[in-house]
């Protein structure tokens, strides 16, 4: 194919790439998640190494080895974080929910996955849309006495981002300690001036991957911190789907933005704080701030577990949890997600639930902020109706919430979608709430969302031109890199 003489520098580059392709084919064969993925990577690496080798280095690894090594080192050195985790676990045991009832096996599985417990003594407040969430978050920040923890995938320097920046600077100048984590990919448009103004005020703000060697960060580009966490004084916490930007208050070409956040008090706040602390340890390469770990139980006594998930887990925590939720459902399984491109195992669990007679509904947006993902999700339509799954398109605006309702007593609100990124690649956090009253509130919220949606007819896809179907299926093949 190439006519370069053996003495030409590019000849040696091509030789090295071919050798690298053959070498990388072995881990691709051994560790790629699916047989189809293994075959695709091996063929590409061996026969097209010029493109496949750099792509594999960035997109191929399924686990975040650096983060795993940080955890391993912490345990080996028996350092402050390890001792702190043990102490927190002992405190949380006091609020441990009894493992009885129909979900006892599910809760036991969650404890094994997260090393955390589903705990009583919490209060949870549904915050529907940014118009409800932002004011509550701002009020909590204004009333902070000791410290504020902020972690977002996207922070923009628009009007919304400027309000947050000014609030944090104001509190920092009054002596409140402020810690901020942002993701370099999600916040790639964040200008240096925004960050430096915070640092001048004494705010400790860090990109998730820190200042590590540039090439190593390039290799990590496929692993992103998609978490949204705010914790104030260890007493009040927030998690959910919204980032910081004007689009979340409806000021974008997508129009009205439908999202959900969750306000928390009780032991669950400590669990969210522990997740932030582990991310902070990674981002700062070992800097552990002094935080309050006192638990403030709430009279509402809701049972909650904050479930962190990501590419450093022993098993895919969020994928395993979604499958378990589908298996646990007996009457209802309602899922709201903006990105519906599940893997085969996850989708099969939804099909199995529907075949058992469970009311399985998927709510996703009609409008798309990521066209590739929308086109990919269209290919699932022929595989839903024969099994009893119903898919709805939200038509009032753009829907970005990540919520699941199981029967009448179990609900989740968090940052994780039902696509390849959230199932295996992104760092996520999800509140799993076991409480009939809270589940009833989620039911009413989603019922209104379904009223603002349109049931999708698979014939709409079947009637599309052949070229459209080819494009949709092509993008579905690219789901691992979307």
C-alpha atoms as one frame of an Amber mdcrd trajectory, in Angstrom:
protein
   0.000   0.000   0.000   2.824   2.392   0.860   5.890   2.837  -1.350   8.182
   4.488   1.180  11.767   3.066   1.155  12.936   1.274   4.259  15.120   4.244
   5.188  12.207   6.726   5.161  11.139   7.881   8.664   7.465   7.136   7.922
   8.367   3.529   7.166   9.401   3.058  10.801   6.235   4.811  11.992   4.100
   2.382   9.994   6.064  -0.593  11.321   5.653   0.613  14.909   1.907   1.140
  14.406   1.491  -2.363  12.981   3.388  -3.867  15.919   1.351  -1.764  18.352
  -1.866  -2.896  16.658  -0.929  -6.563  17.065   0.096  -6.050  20.693  -3.080
  -4.127  21.578  -5.232  -6.760  19.879  -4.579  -9.098  22.826  -6.049  -6.833
  25.561  -8.848  -5.928  23.145  -9.651  -9.616  22.801  -9.405 -10.288  26.521
 -11.051  -7.260  28.096 -13.526  -5.695  25.653 -17.028  -5.821  27.108 -18.823
  -7.677  24.270 -17.783 -10.294  21.696 -18.895  -7.932  18.919 -16.684  -5.204
  20.330 -13.745  -7.587  20.627 -14.043  -8.659  16.995 -14.349  -5.062  15.783
 -11.313  -3.881  17.747  -9.111  -6.862  16.813  -9.825  -6.537  13.086  -9.309
  -2.780  13.183  -6.092  -2.952  15.205  -4.516  -5.618  13.028  -5.533  -4.368
   9.587  -6.045  -0.615  10.104  -3.628   0.284  12.926  -2.994   3.836  11.634
  -6.471   4.846  12.777  -7.344   2.099  15.260  -4.302   2.349  17.567  -4.841
   5.966  18.679  -8.607   5.378  18.870  -8.147   2.294  21.015  -5.804   4.092
  23.401  -8.491   6.738  23.933 -11.731   4.759  23.574 -10.803   1.146  24.174
 -10.102   0.896  27.940 -13.254   0.160  29.936 -11.832   0.862  33.400 -10.185
   3.961  34.810  -6.950   2.390  36.025  -5.567   5.592  37.576  -8.632   6.048
  39.795  -8.527   2.351  40.709  -4.859   2.679  41.670  -5.691   5.680  43.860
  -8.245   3.578  45.755  -5.792   0.701  46.033  -3.035   2.965  47.342  -5.389
   4.490  49.906  -6.259   1.077  51.250  -2.654  -0.137  51.226  -1.302   2.905
  53.023  -4.193   2.918  55.512  -4.318   6.676  55.058  -6.789   9.294  56.264
  -9.408   8.531  53.602  -9.397   4.830  54.408  -9.745   5.462  58.157 -12.420
   8.063  57.501 -14.416   5.684  55.298 -14.384   3.053  58.044 -15.519   5.613
  60.618 -18.338   6.857  58.379 -19.501   3.305  57.689 -19.699   2.628  61.421
 -21.761   5.819  61.927 -24.120   4.946  59.087 -24.793   1.474  60.521 -26.879
   3.172  63.214 -29.331   4.221  60.492 -29.183   0.998  58.503 -32.566  -0.002
  57.112 -33.628  -3.508  58.078 -33.165  -5.902  55.159 -36.717  -7.185  55.169
 -39.472  -7.057  52.605 -39.609  -7.567  48.867 -36.555  -5.372  48.108 -34.196
  -6.882  50.713 -32.099  -8.698  48.101 -31.879  -5.549  45.993 -30.630  -3.490
  48.950 -28.078  -6.171  49.816 -26.769  -6.062  46.249 -26.436  -2.260  46.410
 -24.382  -2.521  49.594 -22.002  -4.981  47.931 -21.667  -2.690  44.895 -21.131
   0.588  46.759 -19.849  -0.387  50.221 -22.610   1.898  51.527 -25.934   1.195
  53.204 -29.474   2.243  52.482 -30.169   4.374  55.537 -33.253   5.696  57.318
 -33.550   9.214  58.685 -33.525  11.218  55.443 -35.733  13.869  53.909 -35.983
  14.240  50.123 -37.449  17.138  48.186 -38.204  16.873  44.472 -36.955  19.983
  42.682 -38.676  20.070  39.306 -36.747  22.148  36.788 -34.062  24.765  37.339
 -36.629  27.350  38.446 -37.054  25.249  41.609 -33.566  23.756  41.949 -31.345
  26.802  41.454 -33.054  28.978  44.126 -32.800  26.180  46.729 -29.139  25.613
  45.907 -28.423  29.356  46.034 -30.182  29.694  49.409 -28.178  26.806  50.845
 -24.950  28.425  49.617 -25.919  31.817  51.097 -26.556  30.168  54.481 -23.324
  28.156  54.539 -21.346  28.549  57.755 -18.291  26.334  57.283 -17.829  24.905
  53.768 -19.426  24.359  50.364 -18.729  21.457  47.990 -19.680  21.918  44.313
 -19.215  19.370  41.535 -20.681  19.735  38.032 -20.012  18.176  34.653 -20.738
  21.464  32.880 -20.167  24.942  34.275 -20.673  27.782  31.818 -19.598  31.399
  32.161 -23.019  32.740  31.162 -25.543  34.509  33.387 -26.304  31.366  35.423
 -22.623  30.516  35.812 -21.876  34.088  36.833 -24.522  34.007  39.573 -22.939
  30.851  40.997 -19.428  32.313  40.742 -20.397  35.534  42.532 -22.206  33.626
  45.299 -19.228  31.355  45.912 -16.769  34.272  45.869 -18.956  36.180  48.326
 -19.059  33.236  50.733 -15.329  32.562  50.350 -14.506  36.189  51.236 -16.605
  35.791  54.378 -14.486  32.864  55.498 -16.486  29.903  54.164 -14.276  27.245
  52.575 -15.325  26.470  49.001 -14.267  23.440  46.934 -15.248  23.086  43.268
 -14.694  20.228  40.785 -15.537  20.528  37.077 -15.026  18.119  34.187 -12.549
  19.281  31.549 -14.592  17.886  28.649 -17.996  19.052  29.787 -16.652  22.474
  30.808 -14.232  22.880  27.899 -15.637  26.350  27.130 -15.039  27.624  30.661
 -12.620  30.563  30.249  -9.446  30.809  32.371 -10.635  34.158  33.756 -13.675
  32.497  35.356 -11.432  30.019  37.159  -8.729  32.527  38.151 -11.303  34.923
  39.646 -12.441  32.113  41.946  -8.901  31.207  42.945  -8.056  34.823  43.749
 -10.981  34.797  46.189  -9.587  31.709  47.926 -11.841  29.133  46.270 -10.179
  25.790  45.649 -11.324  24.871  42.126  -9.931  21.851  40.266 -10.513  20.058
  36.955 -11.392  16.416  37.589  -8.202  15.066  36.025  -6.070  17.734  37.667
  -2.741  18.811  36.236  -1.475  15.386  35.317   0.708  14.720  32.306  -1.053
  16.037  29.197  -0.823  12.845  27.121  -2.189  10.757  29.976  -5.190  13.074
  30.187  -5.755  12.674  26.437  -5.948   8.910  26.977  -8.509   9.512  29.757
 -10.744  11.670  27.553 -13.342   8.876  27.284 -13.789   8.787  31.078 -15.792
  11.803  32.220 -17.091  12.991  35.557 -20.799  13.450  34.884 -21.735  13.960
  38.552 -23.681  16.962  39.845 -23.285  17.336  43.609 -23.676  20.252  45.994
 -23.114  19.786  49.738 -23.300  22.565  52.341 -21.777  22.080  55.826 -22.435
  18.330  55.624 -26.109  19.054  56.406 -27.778  19.785  53.061 -27.127  18.075
  49.738 -28.314  18.222  46.144 -27.976  15.792  43.218 -29.721  15.569  39.867
 -29.645  16.142  36.143 -28.972  19.872  35.814 -25.625  21.502  35.135 -24.839
  25.222  35.343 -25.944  27.114  32.226 -28.663  29.215  30.636 -30.139  26.291
  28.700 -31.347  24.753  31.977 -33.678  27.715  32.492 -34.967  27.360  28.930
 -32.754  29.891  27.198 -31.537  27.813  24.261 -32.757  26.689  20.840 -34.345
  23.674  22.566 -36.779  25.895  24.447 -38.279  24.775  27.769 -35.907  22.464
  29.657 -37.513  19.696  31.755 -35.193  18.383  34.444 -35.216  17.079  38.028
 -32.966  17.669  41.011 -33.218  16.316  44.540 -32.689  18.181  47.813 -31.449
  15.998  50.657 -30.937  16.063  54.414 -29.855  13.211  56.663 -27.320  10.342
  56.329 -27.548  10.457  52.514 -25.769  13.835  52.560 -22.762  12.197  54.204
 -22.728   9.543  51.475 -22.804  12.228  48.758 -20.023  14.086  50.576 -17.903
  10.933  50.667 -18.298  10.584  46.887 -17.190  14.196  46.416 -14.214  13.640
  48.717 -12.983  10.668  46.696 -13.228  12.730  43.486 -11.410  15.603  45.224
  -8.639  13.245  46.303  -8.183  12.196  42.664  -8.364  15.744  41.311  -5.831
  17.129  43.796  -3.589  14.061  44.024  -4.051  13.584  47.739  -5.374  16.807
  49.299  -8.046  15.920  51.891 -10.005  18.878  53.345 -11.471  18.880  56.836
 -15.203  18.234  56.574 -17.969  17.588  59.079 -19.144  13.999  59.267 -21.863
  14.536  61.871 -25.155  12.941  60.804 -28.367  14.944  61.215 -31.321  12.495
  61.053 -34.625  13.888  59.771 -38.127  13.130  61.120 -39.393  12.229  57.611
 -37.331   9.041  58.049 -37.051   8.235  54.328 -34.695   5.415  53.334 -31.993
   6.501  50.864 -28.740   5.238  49.414 -26.471   7.495  47.368 -25.081   5.217
  44.665 -21.834   6.352  43.018 -20.938   4.528  39.821 -18.201   4.730  37.238
 -15.364   3.119  35.290 -13.347   2.403  38.442 -15.959  -0.054  39.783 -15.310
  -3.770  40.039 -18.481  -4.415  38.022 -20.597  -1.916  36.023 -22.556  -0.587
  39.008 -25.215   1.433  37.185 -25.886  -1.223  34.544 -26.218  -3.877  37.254
 -28.549  -1.606  39.229 -30.841  -0.892  36.261 -31.099  -4.605  35.496 -31.883
  -5.311  39.159 -34.541  -2.578  39.195 -36.167  -4.128  36.124 -36.107  -7.540
  37.777 -37.595  -6.101  40.994 -40.547  -4.407  39.261 -43.924  -6.091  39.634
 -46.449  -3.429  38.587 -44.629  -0.434  37.140 -41.248   0.482  35.651 -41.199
   4.059  34.395 -37.891   5.403  33.119 -37.198   9.011  32.132 -33.903   9.484
  30.317 -32.765  11.871  27.575 -30.408   9.278  26.097 -31.829   5.802  25.538
 -29.213   3.574  23.905 -28.953   0.617  26.323 -26.731  -2.387  25.828 -28.231
  -5.800  25.086 -28.339  -7.036  28.699 -30.052  -3.897  29.981 -32.578  -3.844
  27.152 -33.325  -7.545  27.615 -34.157  -6.904  31.291 -36.702  -4.274  30.211
 -38.208  -6.689  27.687 -38.423  -9.419  30.338 -40.182  -7.057  32.757 -42.745
  -6.127  30.114 -43.367  -9.789  29.298 -44.108 -10.377  33.007 -46.912  -7.836
  32.713 -45.058  -4.868  34.195 -46.094  -1.450  32.867 -42.760  -0.511  31.241
 -42.568   3.018  29.856 -39.605   4.940  28.488 -39.861   8.731  28.443 -37.349
  10.511  26.243 -37.248  13.853  24.442 -38.682  14.477  21.009 -36.095  17.213
  20.468 -32.439  16.198  20.596 -29.331  17.949  21.830 -27.262  15.006  20.541
 -28.689  13.919  17.125 -26.523  10.778  16.943 -28.028   9.472  20.187 -31.583
  10.195  19.028 -31.039   8.382  15.735 -29.491   5.422  17.588 -32.457   5.202
  19.948 -34.908   4.998  17.027 -33.637   1.511  16.196 -35.111   0.174  19.460
 -38.694   0.901  18.408 -39.298  -2.396  16.545 -38.004  -4.250  19.627 -40.362
  -2.612  22.129 -44.040  -2.938  21.199 -43.988  -6.736  20.606 -42.768  -7.054
  24.204 -45.181  -4.504  25.659 -42.704  -1.648  26.189 -44.113   1.785  25.435
 -41.904   4.700  24.397 -43.057   8.290  24.790 -41.568  11.431  23.267 -41.715
  14.511  25.489 -43.121  17.313  23.346 -43.330  20.313  25.695 -39.606  21.079
  25.304 -36.360  19.209  25.922 -36.395  16.538  28.635 -33.111  15.960  30.463
 -34.148  14.310  33.761 -32.811  10.923  34.874 -35.555   9.326  36.969 -36.800
   5.758  37.487 -39.976   4.692  39.310 -40.491   1.075  40.394 -43.969   0.064
  41.593 -45.288   2.332  44.365 -42.354   2.532  46.767 -38.998   2.790  44.986
 -37.594   5.665  42.919 -34.237   6.987  41.721 -33.095  10.510  40.864 -29.584
  11.233  39.700 -27.162  11.902  36.890 -27.076   8.547  35.070 -28.721   7.956
  31.687 -29.465   4.708  29.866 -26.661   4.887  27.327 -23.202   3.409  27.029
 -21.556   6.392  28.701 -23.592   6.223  31.901 -23.753   2.426  31.977 -19.982
   1.911  31.809 -17.843   5.005  31.174 -18.997   8.046  33.150 -18.650   8.769
  36.843 -22.264   9.164  38.030 -24.250   9.435  41.263 -27.850   8.368  41.843
 -30.122   8.696  44.883 -32.117   5.502  45.415 -35.127   6.276  47.613 -37.349
   3.651  49.239 -40.397   5.489  50.515 -44.048   5.225  49.385 -44.755   8.943
  49.878 -41.724  10.012  47.842 -42.523   7.411  45.160 -46.049   8.840  45.029
 -44.624  12.308  44.377 -42.440  10.910  41.600 -45.474   9.125  40.169 -47.439
  12.380  39.993 -44.476  14.189  38.439 -43.941  11.574  35.741 -47.674  11.240
  35.086 -47.743  14.931  34.184 -44.682  14.419  31.977 -46.441  11.599  30.133
 -49.437  13.894  29.667 -47.025  16.311  27.965 -45.731  13.538  25.715 -46.786
  11.524  22.702 -46.798   7.739  22.504 -44.452   6.663  19.728 -45.801   4.332
  17.056 -43.159   1.885  15.728 -44.766   2.322  12.316 -43.253   5.809  12.312
 -39.849   4.150  12.083 -40.962   1.335   9.790 -42.258   3.853   7.250 -38.978
   5.770   7.105 -36.802   5.532   3.959 -34.150   2.823   3.825 -31.345   5.397
   3.966 -32.732   6.783   7.249 -32.755   3.285   8.775 -29.195   2.642   7.596
 -28.034   5.882   9.217 -29.851   5.052  12.470 -28.317   1.572  12.645 -24.881
   2.934  11.775 -25.071   5.351  14.700 -26.250   2.533  16.955 -23.016   0.710
  16.093 -21.174   3.827  17.254 -23.018   3.862  20.589 -19.838   3.016  22.579
 -18.233   6.320  21.551 -21.275   8.635  21.606
